[in-house]
Amino acid sequence: MNIDIFNTPIEFLKGVGPNRAKLLKDQLKIFTYKDLLYTFPYRYVDRTKFHKISSVDSLLTEVQIIGKITNLKEVGIGRKKRLVASLSDNTGTIDLVWFKINKWLIDTIKINQTYIVFGKLNIYNGIRSIPHPDLEIYKGENLKKKSKLIGIYPSTEILIKRGVTNRTMRNLINELLILINKKIYENLPEYIIKKFKLLDRNSAYICIHNPQSSYDLNQSILRLKFEEIFYLQIRLIKKNLIRKEKIKGYSFKSIGKYFDEFYKSILDFDLTNAQKRVIKEIRKDLGDGAQMNRLLQGDVGSGKTIVAFMSALIAIGNGFQVCIMTPTEILSYQHYNKFNEICKLLNINIKIISGSSKASIKKEIINDLKDGKIDLIIGTHALIYDGVQFNNLGLAIIDEQHKFGVAQRSKLWLKNKFPPHVLIMTATPIPRTLAMSVYGDLDMSIIDELPPGRKYIETFHQTDRDRLKLIRFIKNQIHKGKQAYIVYPLIKESEKLDFKDLLDGYESFSRDFPMPEYHISIVHGKMKNDEKENEMKRFIENKTQILVSTTVIEVGVDVPNATVMVIESAERFGLSQLHQLRGRVGRGSDKSFCFLVTGHKKTKESIMRMETMVSTNDGFIIAEKDLEIRGPGNLMGTQQSGEIPFKITNLIKDNELIIKVRLLVSTILKKDPNLQNKENYIISKNLKNIFDKKEIWEYIS
C-alpha cells in the first residue's frame, strides 16, 4: 500500500471534518484512511428486492420500499417520546419510527419527498412499523447504481444519534475507494495467487465493501483472509528462525548422571510413549546449541511435571542451574514437596522462594544462587525480583505460562550472563488453530496420552434442589475412606452477584458434616502461606475429609485419595477452569466424580459449558468448544500476548485455511529462509522492518 495516503488522518477525507473525525476515533477507533478501509461490514443485505407496503408481512425480517413520506409528527411524552413518519405507496401506508429524536433528523426528513426506505420490520399488536430505517432520496437512476449486496458496518448509539448512519459510513468508504483505487499494491507473489486462484488485492478491498454478487464477496473474503493468515504465520515462523539464528543457547553435551540415575534407579513407573517422545524433543533442543523456546502442553494428569523435572536433571547434570516458576505458592510447594526427596537421593541442592519467605531466608537463598550453590530453585514471582541473580541459569521452566505476562517471563533472561533455555508449560490444552496463531513462533510439544490407570471422571450437572442427594453421596464416599473438594468462586458475599460464597459454604458444610465424625479444611488466597500449607497438609494426610476452597487449588494439587469434586456456582467458571478443577480428582486408582452445581438462572453460554463438561473429559475437545463459545480474545494467552491481529479471519470457521497457509509458509521458509529468491522479493519487502530494533526479551512468546 502507498504509506503516505493510507496513513492520512481521517479528518482529511471528504465528508468527515474535525467533528465527525472525533466521533469516528472515539466510537470506532478509526484514525486514518487505512483504519477506515479495514472497517469491514459485519453482514450484508440483499437490496435488489423492493416490496409493496400491502405485501409486507411477518414472514419478512428486512424490507425495502419506495414510498413518499406524507406525515411527520412527535408522539408521546418524556422518555416515551418518539418521532413517527407515515410512508405511503399506491398500496398502503406504514409507520417509520425513531425512538431517539434529534434536530438533525427532523431537519433531514422532507414531507412529500419520495425515499428508498430499508429496515427491519416490526409488528406489535398487529401494527406494522420500521424502526430507525435507512433513508435515501429516490432519484430513479440510483436503483441502477445500487450494489446487489449492501454492507452493514459496525456502529454505536452515539454515532446514529449524531447522524453517522450506515449510509454515511458507505458514502465515506466509497469516497475513500475512489481515492485509493489502483493504489492498493499487491503483497503476495504471483505464484501463490495463481496456485490458490486468489483475487488480486486491489479488487478484493473494493469488492468486500461493494460486492456485486455473493461469489464476488466470497472471493474477496478468501483473498483477505489468506493474506492476513499468511503474514501472521510468516512473522511467527520467521521470528522463531531468527531467534534460533541470533540467540545461541548453552549446549548440554550429555544427558548427565542425574537423569541417568533417576531413570534407571528411582523412577518407579513407566513413562508413556508421548512423554518419551517429548523428552527426546527437549533433549535434542538442549544439545543443539540454539536457545530452546518450547511450549509443552498436555491435558490434566498427562504427566507434564515429571517431563519438566527430567529436563531439569539434564541441565543440572551438565553443571547448570534450573528454576521452575509457578503462579501460586501452593503450586510451588507442591512441586518442592514432590521433588525434595528425589533431590536428596541424587544429592541435588533444591530450594524454594516465595513472596512470603522470611527476609533472612530470602537473603541466604539469593547469596547461594549467585554463588552457584543451589542447583534447582522453585518459586513464584519472587524469582524475578531485582535482587535475585543466578550464577549460571541453564534452563528456566515456567509452569502455567498464561498466568505470567511476556515482560514478567522476560526478566528471567536478565538474571543470567547468557539467555537460558526456556520450557513453557500449560495444563490447558490449546486448540490447534489458536496455537498456530498465538504460539506459532514457539516449538511445540504435546503430551497427547494419559498414563495407564487414569480413570474417566463421571461428571454431573445439578441445581440446589438436589443438594440433599449430593450430601448423602459425599458421606458415602467418605465412609469408604475417600475425600472431597468443594470449590467456590468467591471469598466474601457479593451484594451484586447472587452466588454462594466460600465462608457461607464452609459454615453450611460444617453443619452437614459435623465434628467429630467429619473434619473440614478451608483454603483461600487471602490466608497466610503457613495457614494454607497447614490446611493442605491436613487434607493430604487425610486428617480432614473435605477441603472447602477457592480456585487456588485449580492447578498442581495432587491428592490421589480425593474422589469427589463439587464446583459451586459452576456457571461462574469458564470451561478451561472447570476442566482444571475437575482434574484435581481421578488421580488415584478409584473411580472419581465431579458435580457442577448451578443456580436456576443460566445463560445460553453457561448451559453450553455444562453440557460440554458432562459430555467429555478430553481437554482438547473442551478447548475447541471454549474457543467456539468465547472467541480468541478472552482465552488464555491471548490477552498477555496482545489480541490476535485478525480482522476478518475466524479461528473456528477458517481452521482448514489456517492449516493450509501455515504449511505453505513452512515450505517457503524451508526452501528460502531469508526470502532472497526473486519470486519471494515481494514478501521480503513487506517484512523489511518487522524485526528491526527488537529487544532480545521480545523473542519470548
N, C-alpha and C positions, 0 to 999 in steps of 0.2 A: 504493500500500500504506500501511497505518497504520504510520508510522515507529516509534512507541513500542513496539508489540507485536513488530514484526519485528526490532527491534534488541535485544530482550530476551536477556540471556546464556543460553546453552543449559542451564546448570545448574538454571534455574528451571522447566524443563519436567518435568512429572510422569514419573517413571521414569528420570530422569537423575541428578541429585545431583552433588556435587563430584568424586567419584572417577570416575564414568563420563564426566562432562564433560571431565575432563583427558584421558581416553582419546580421546574424540571430537575434541578440539582437536589433540592430538599426532598422531593417526593419519590423520584425515580433514580437518583444518583447518575443523572445524565449531565456530564460536564463538557464533553467535546463531541465533535461530529462522529467520531468513532463509537462513543457510547450510545449515541442515537442509532447508528447503523446496527449495532449489536443488540438493540432492544427489539427482540423478535416477537411476533404475535404468539400468544399462548393458545389460540384456537382460530379457526376460520369459519365463516358462514357463507352459504351459497346465496348470492344476491342476484341470481338470474331470474328468479321467480317473483311474480307480483300477484297479490291476492285482491279480489274484490271484497269490500267490507262485509257484504252479506254472506260470503263463503268462509269467513274466519270463524273457526270453532275450536273446541277443546282439544282436538287431535293435533293441532299445530302448537309448537312451542315458540318459534320465532316467525314473525310475519313481516312482509314488505308491501306497502300500499302506496299508490299515488292518489293523493286527495288534496282538497282545499280546506284550509283552516277557516272555519266560519264564525268561531266564537272563542273568546279567551277571558277567563274570569278567575278570581281568587275565591276559594271555598273554605269554610271552617274558620276557627279562631285559635289563637295561641299556638301551641306546638302542633296541633292537628291541621293547621292552615296549609293549603296546597294550591297549586296552580293547575287549572284544568282547561284544556283546549278541545274544541269539537272538530274532528276531522271528517269530512264528507266526500263521498264519491257518488256516482249515479245509482248506487245500490243501497246506500245507507250511511249511518254515522257511527263513529266510535270515539271514545274519550282518550286523549293523551294526558298523562298525569305526571306532575313533578312535585315531589314531597318537600323539596328544598327550594324555596322561592328566592330569586335574587334579581336585582335590577337588570343585569346583563341579559338574563333570559327573557324577561318581559320586553325589553327593547329589541331583541333579536327577532321574535316571532311577529310575523305580519299577518293581519286579517285579510282574507280573500286571496292569499298567496297560495299557489299550488306547490306542494312539497313531495319529495320521496321520503317516506317515513319507514324506519326499520326499528324493530324492538321485540322484546319478549311479551307474549300475550298473557294477560292476567284476567281470570274470570272469578269474580267474587259476588256471591248472592245472585248469580245469573247475569251480572252486568260485566260486559267486556271492556277492557282498557289496555293501554300500552304505557307502562310506567317508564319514565326517563328515556324516551325514544331518541334515536339518531335522526336528525332532520337535515335535509339537503334540498335547496330550492330546485324545483323541476325546470329544466331548460330544454327538454326534448333530446338534444344531442348527447347529454351526459349519460343516457341509457346505453348508447353505443360504446362510449369510452369506458364504462364501468367494467372492472375486472370481474371475472366469473366468481372468484373467491375473495372475500374481504377479510383481512386480518383483524383480529381483536387484540388490542395491546393492553399491557398492564396499566392500571390506573388506581387512583385513590379518590376518596370522597372530596378531599380538598381540591384536587385537580378539576373534577367535574363541576364543583361549585364555582370555581374561578374560570370556567369556560374552556378548559383544556379537555375536550371530549375525545372520543375515539377518532372522529373525523378530523379533529385538529391534529392529532398525532399522525394520521395518514397523510395529511397535507404537508406537515413538516418533513416527514420522511420522503415524500415524493420530491419536495424541493431539494433535499439532500441527494437523492438518487440522480437528479438532473445534473447536479454539480460534480458528482464523483464518477459518473458513467465513464467507463474505459480507463479509469484511474485506479481500479482495484486490481493490483498486479498479481499474477499467478505465483503461488508459493509451493507448488508440487511439481516434481519432474514430469516431463511428457510421458515417460514410460509407465509411470504409476497411473496417470489419468487414463491412458489407453487400456492398460491391463484391467482396471476396475470400472471402465466405462463411466468416468465421472464427468459431471458438468464442469465447464470452466468456471473459475472463481468469480469473475465479474458478473456473469449471468446468474450464478447461484444467489448472490446477495440481492440482486434486483428481483429475482423470481420469488424469493422467500417473503418479500414484502408485497409483491404484486403478482401472485400466481395466476396464470390463465387457465390452468386445469389442475386436477388432482395429481396427474402424472408429473407435470412440471414441478409442482410443490414437493412431491416425494423425492424427485431427483435433486432439487436444491438442498433439501434437508439432509439427504445422504451425503452430498458433497461437503457440506459444512460440518457435519458430524465427523466425517472421515478426517478432515484436516485438523479438527480440534483434538481428536484422539491421537492422530499421527504425531503432532508436535509435542503433546504431553509425553508420549512414550519415547520419542527421540530425546527429549530433555532428561527423562528419568534414566534411561539405559545409558545414554552418553555420560551422564553425571556419574554413574557407577564406574564406567570405564575410565573416566578421568581421575576419579578418586583412587582407583587401583594403580593407575599410572603415576600419579603425583605423590600419593601418600604411601610411603613404604612402611611396612609393619615389621615387628620382630619376627624372626624366623625360628620357630621351635623345631629343632632338628630331629628330635626323637620323641617318642610317646612318653618316655620318662618312667622312673622307677615307681613313683606313687600310683600312677594309673595302672601299671602292670601288676603291682602287689594287690591293689584294691580289686581289680577284675578277677585275678586268679584265686585270691585267698579270703576276701572279705565279702564281696557281693554274693548274697545268698539267694538270688532268684535269677531267672533267665531274662535277658533283655528281649524285647520284641524285635522283629525284623526292622520295623520302622525306626526304633531307637538306634539300632546298629547302623542303619543307613545314614541317619542324621549325624551320628558321631563321626562316621567316615568323612562326611561332607565338611564338618567343622575341622577335623584333623587335617584335611587337605588344605583348607584355608590357612590354618595356623602355621603350616610349613612352607607356604608359597612365597613368602617374602613381601607380599602386598598386605596392607592393613585390612583385616576382616571387618565387615559390617554386615552381619547376618541376622535375619529375623527368624526366630524359632517359634512356630505356632503349633498348637495341638489342642485337642479337646480336653475338658476337665478329666483329670485322672489318667492322662495318656503317658505320663512319666517324663515330663519336661525337666523337672527338678534334678533327677538323677543324671540326665544328659548334661545339664549345665555343670553339675558337680564334677563329673568325669572330665569335662572340658577344662575345668579349673585345675584338676590334677595334672593335666598335660602341661599347662603353663607353669605350675609350681615345680613340676619335675624338671623343667628347663631353667629353673633358677629365677623365676619371675613372681611378682606379687599378683594377687587377684582380689577384686572387690565384687560383691554382689549387692546391688542397691534395690531396695524394696520400698513400696509406698507406705507401708504401715509398720509400726513396732511389733505388732502381733506376728506379722509375716516374717519380719527379721528374726525374731526369737524362735519362730517355728523352724526356719532354716538352720539357725545356730544350734538348736537342740538336736536336730536331725543329723547334723554333720559333726558335732563336737566329739562324740565318742569315736567316730571313724578317724577323725584327725589325730586323736590321741594315739590310736593304734598305729597310725602312719608317721607319728612324730612331726605333725604339721602344726604350726602355731596359728590358731584361729582366734579371732576376737570379734566383738560386736560393739557398735557405737550407734547411739540414737540421740534425739533431742533431749531426752530425759536422763541421759547418763550423767553421773556426777562429774563436776568440773575436774576433780583430781584424776578420775579415771580417764576422762577425755584427754587431758594433758599427757598422761602416760602413753595412751594409745597413739596420739599424734606424734610423739617423740619416737616411739618404737616403729611406726610406719615409715617415718623419714629415714630412720637408721636401717631399715630393711629387716627388722627382727620379726615382723608379722608377715606370714605367708598369705593368709586368707582373712579378709575382713568383710563382715556383713553389716549393713546399716541402712538407715533411712536417708532423708535429705541431708542428715548430718555429715555424710561423706563428701558433700560438695561445699561445706563451709570453707571460708577463706583460709583458715589455719591448717587445714588438712593437706598434707603433701606426701607423695609416695617416693620410695627410693627407686623402684623400677616396676611400675604397674604394667603388666603384660597383657592382662585381659580384664575388661570391665563387663560384668553381666548385669543387665538391667531387667528386673522382673516386673511384670505388668507395665509394659512400656507406656501405655496410653495414659497412665497416671502422672507421667512426667512430661514437661514441655521440652521442646528441642533445645532451648537455651539452657535449661537445667542439665540435660544429659551432656551437653557440650562441655560443661565445666569440668567433667571428669578428664577430658583431654588436656586440660591446662594443669592437671595435678602431677604431670609427668614431664620428663625431658623429651619424650617421644610419644606419638599417639598410640594408645593401646589398641589391641584387637577389641571389637565390641560385639557382644552377643545380646541381642534384644529378645526378650521372651514375652509372649502373651498367651494367656489361657482362654482368650476369647477368639474362637475361630473366625477368620476373616473371609468373606465371600471373595471368590476368585477375581471378579472384575474390580472390586474395591481394592483388593491387594495390589492389582496391576496398576491402579490409578493413583494410589496414595503411597504405597511402599515399593513401587516398581523400580526404584533405584537401589533397593537392597537385594542381596542374595537371600533366598528364602528356603527354609527347611520346614517341612510339615510332618509331624508325627500323626499319621492317619490310621493308627491301630491302637486299640486299648489292650492293656495287659490281660492275660488269661485270668479268669475268675471274677472280673468286673461284672457285676450283675446289673440288669436293666432296672432302673428305678421307676416303680409304678407311681404315676402322678395323677392326682385328683383335683378337680375344681369344685369348691363348695362355698356356701354362704354361711352366715352366722347361725342360721336356723339348724344347721347340722352340728353345732358345737358340742352338744352332749355326746353324740356318737364319736366325735373326734377325741374327746377327753377319755372315753372308755377305751378307744383304740390305743392311745398313748399309754394308759395304765397297763393294758395288756402287754405291750412291748416292754415296759419297764419290769413287769413281773417276770418276763423272760430273760431279764438281765441286760436289756438294751437301754439306749439313751436317746434323747430327743433335743433338737434345736427349735426354738420359737423365735422368729425374726420379725422385727417391727421396723417400719420406715422412719419413725420419729422418736425423739427422746422425750420431748415435753409436749403437752397438749397444745394443739393449734386451734385458735378461735375460727380461723378461716376454713380449715380443712376438717371434714368430718371423718377422721381416721383414728383408729386406736393408736395410742402411743405406748412406748416401752414401759414406763413406770406404772401406768394403769394396768397394762397386760401382766406385769410382774405380780402385782397385787392380786389380780384375778386368778392367775395360775397358782399362786400361793394358797388361795382358798380351795381350789380344786385338787391340789396335791399337797395336803397339809403334812407338816412335820409331826412325828419323827419318821413316818413311813417314807416320805419323799424329801429330797433336798434339791434346792434350785440355786443355780448360779446366775449372775447378771453381769453383762459386759457391754460397755458402750464407749464411744470415742472420747467422752469428757472425763472418764475416770483416769486416775494416775496410773502410770505404767505398772508399778508394782501391784496395784489393786487388780488390774486386768490380768496380769500374769498369775496372780494367786487364784483368781476365779477360774481362769482357763486350766490351770494345773489341777484344780479340784475336779473339773469336768473330765479332763484327760485321764485322771486316775480313777474315774468312776465313783468319786466321793459325792458327786451330785449327779442326778439322773437327767435333769433338764437344764439347758442353757438358754436363758432369755437374752436376746442380743439385738443390736442394730446391725447394719451391714459391715461392721468391722470384721466380721468373720467370713466375708464374701470370698476371699481367696486364701489359699495356703493352709487353712486349718484342717488337720488330718486326724480324725478320731475314728478308727475302724469300728468301734463298738456302737457308734451312733447310727441308728437305722430310720429315724423319723425326722423330717424337715417340715415344719409348719411355717408358711410365709403369710403373715397377717397383712391385710390391705394390699394384697398382691397386685391389684390394679395400679398401684403407685409405682411399680417397678417396670423397667424395660425388660425386653426378652433376654438380653445378654446377662443382666444382673440376676434375673430369675434362674437362668441356667447355671450361673456361677454358684448361687446359693444352693440349688439342688445338688450340685456336685460335692457339697460337704458330706453327704451321706452316700452309701453304696461303696464305701472304701474297705469294707471287710468282706467276709465270706457269706454273710446273711443277707436275705432279701431286704431291700430298703424302700421307703415310701416318702412321697412329697405331697403335701396338701397346700393348695393355693386357695386361701380364704379371702373372699372379696365381699364388698357391700352389694346392695341390690342395684344401685345406680352405677352403670358401667358404660363407657364409651364404646363405639364400634371397634376402635383400635384395641382397647383393653380386652374385649371379648376375643378378638383375633389372637392376641397374645396368649390368653388362657388356653384356647383351642390348640394352638401350636405346641405349647408346653405339654399338654395332655397327650398329644399325638406322637411325639418323638423325643428321644434322648440325644439325638445326633446334633452336636453343636454346629456343624457346618450347615445343616438344613435350617436350624434356628437362626443362624447368622444371615442366611439368604432372606428369610422371612422378615427379619428385623430391618434389613436394608429396604425391602419392599414396603414395609409399613412406615418407617420413619424417614427414609431417604438418606443420602450420604452425609448431609450437613451436620447431623446430630450424632453420628456414630463415633465410636471410639477412634481416636487417632486423627480424625479429620479436623477437629477444632484446633488442636495444638499444631497441626501441620499447615493450617490455613484451609479454607474451603476448597474442595476440588474445583479446579478452574474450568468447569464445564458450563457453558451457557445453553447448549442445545442437546448434548448427549445425555441419555438416560442409562444409568448403570445397570438397571434391571432389563429394560427392553433391548438395549444395544449390546447385550452380552456377547453375541456371536461376532459383531463388528469389532468390539474391543480386542477380542482374542485374535481375530484375523489381522488387524492392524499391528498389534504388538509382534506377531510372528513376522510380518513384513519388515518392521523396523529392526528386529533382531537379525534378520537375514541381511539387510542392507549394511548394518554396522559390523557384521561379521566379515563381510567382503571388503568393506571400505570404512574402517573405524574412524578415520579422520575426515571422511567425506571429501576426499581430494579428487575423486573421479569427476570428469567433466559432466556426466549425467546427473551427479548429485550436487553440483555447484549451487543450485537454487536453494537446496536445503541448508547447505553450509552458510550461505548468505543470510538466511533468516535466523540462524543460530549464532551469528557472529558475536553478539555481545552478551549472550546468556550467562556465560561463566566468568565474565570479566570481574576482577576485583572481589572475588569471593573470599570470605574468611574461611579458614580450614574447618571450623566447627560447623559450618553450614552444610558440610558433606555428611553430617549425621542426619538421618531422616527421622 
